[in-house]
């Protein structure tokens, strides 16, 4: 019986997907027009279009209009890079998120969350 239970537990852990990170934001590629208006170079990040209420991003200080340029020192030139960096981060892990806000670079520490059950 113990062997059966152990096999079941090992099998169960093998089929469960690893937890993925979530910030609770909607982003858009940085167009040349947006870059000029926000005071950044085109291709240097992604623009935060919305921040969900009570999300990790909101608690970490991220705001609409911020341009995310790096995560943990790694450049974020596009949405796919941002998505990959965040999703491979285990929930409850802090990320150093470099942003440009009001033409000034800032670094925020955002503790990654898990996606809400309805979004998973």
LOVEX-804899 format. One line per field, with one value per residue (C-alpha): residue number from 0; residue in three letters; x, y, z. Coordinates in steps of 0.2 Angstrom, whole numbers, plus 5000, padded with zeros to 4 digits. Each point is the difference from the previous one (the first is absolute). Example, Ala and Ser with C-alpha at 12.3 -4.5 7.8 and 13.67 -1.06 7.14 Angstrom:
seq 0,1 $
type ALA,SER $
x 5062,5006 $
y 4978,5017 $
z 5039,4997 $
This chain:
seq 0,1,2,3,4,5,6,7,8,9,10,11,12,13,14,15,16,17,18,19,20,21,22,23,24,25,26,27,28,29,30,31,32,33,34,35,36,37,38,39,40,41,42,43,44,45,46,47,48,49,50,51,52,53,54,55,56,57,58,59,60,61,62,63,64,65,66,67,68,69,70,71,72,73,74,75,76,77,78,79,80,81,82,83,84,85,86,87,88,89,90,91,92,93,94,95,96,97,98,99,100,101,102,103,104,105,106,107,108,109,110,111,112,113,114,115,116,117,118,119 $
type UNK,UNK,UNK,UNK,UNK,UNK,UNK,UNK,UNK,UNK,UNK,UNK,UNK,UNK,UNK,UNK,UNK,UNK,UNK,UNK,UNK,UNK,UNK,UNK,UNK,UNK,UNK,UNK,UNK,UNK,UNK,UNK,UNK,UNK,UNK,UNK,UNK,UNK,UNK,UNK,UNK,UNK,UNK,UNK,UNK,UNK,UNK,UNK,UNK,UNK,UNK,UNK,UNK,UNK,UNK,UNK,UNK,UNK,UNK,UNK,UNK,UNK,UNK,UNK,UNK,UNK,UNK,UNK,UNK,UNK,UNK,UNK,UNK,UNK,UNK,UNK,UNK,UNK,UNK,UNK,UNK,UNK,UNK,UNK,UNK,UNK,UNK,UNK,UNK,UNK,UNK,UNK,UNK,UNK,UNK,UNK,UNK,UNK,UNK,UNK,UNK,UNK,UNK,UNK,UNK,UNK,UNK,UNK,UNK,UNK,UNK,UNK,UNK,UNK,UNK,UNK,UNK,UNK,UNK,UNK $
x 5000,5014,5008,4983,4998,5018,4998,4983,5008,5015,4988,4989,5015,5006,4983,4998,5006,5013,4993,5002,5002,4987,5001,4982,5004,4995,5014,5003,5015,5009,4996,5011,4987,4997,5019,5002,4985,5007,5018,5008,5008,4988,5003,5007,4985,4982,4986,4989,4982,4991,5003,4987,4994,5008,5013,5018,5004,4988,5008,5017,4996,4999,4989,4991,5012,5016,5012,5008,5018,5007,4997,5014,5012,4995,4993,4982,4999,4983,4984,5006,5016,4990,4988,5014,5009,4985,4992,5016,5001,4993,4986,5005,5017,5005,5005,5010,4990,5008,4988,5000,4987,4999,5016,5010,5006,4994,5002,4985,5000,4985,4996,4993,4983,4991,4986,4982,4991,4988,5015,5009 $
y 5000,5012,4997,5004,5016,5005,4996,5010,5015,5000,4999,5014,5011,4996,5005,5016,5016,5010,5016,5015,5018,5014,5019,5005,5012,5003,5006,5006,5001,5017,5009,5014,5012,4994,5000,5018,5006,4990,5005,4983,4992,4989,4981,5003,4993,4997,5012,4996,5003,4994,4994,4988,5006,4991,4991,4997,5015,5012,4995,5002,5018,4997,5013,5002,5008,4993,4993,4983,5000,4986,4986,4995,5009,4991,5011,4999,5005,4992,4992,4982,5003,5008,4986,4987,5008,5002,4983,4991,5008,4991,5009,5010,5003,5019,5007,5016,5009,5014,5013,5017,5012,5018,4999,4993,4983,4991,4982,4992,4984,4990,4984,4988,4993,4984,5003,5001,4983,5007,5006,4984 $
z 5000,5004,4983,4991,5010,4996,4981,5001,5008,4988,4985,5007,5002,4982,4992,5010,4990,5009,5007,4989,5004,4997,5002,4995,4986,4982,4989,4982,4989,5001,4983,4994,5003,5018,5003,4994,5011,5015,4998,4996,4985,4990,5003,5018,5009,5001,5006,5014,4994,5016,5017,5009,5017,5014,4989,5003,4988,5009,5017,4993,4993,4981,4992,4983,4988,5008,4987,5006,4994,5010,5012,5012,4989,4984,4986,4995,4982,4997,5008,4997,5010,5014,5000,5000,5015,5011,4996,5004,5017,5015,5009,5015,4993,4998,4984,4997,4986,4992,4993,4992,5008,4996,4990,5015,5003,5016,5007,5009,5010,4995,5009,4986,5004,4993,4987,5007,4999,4987,4989,5001 $
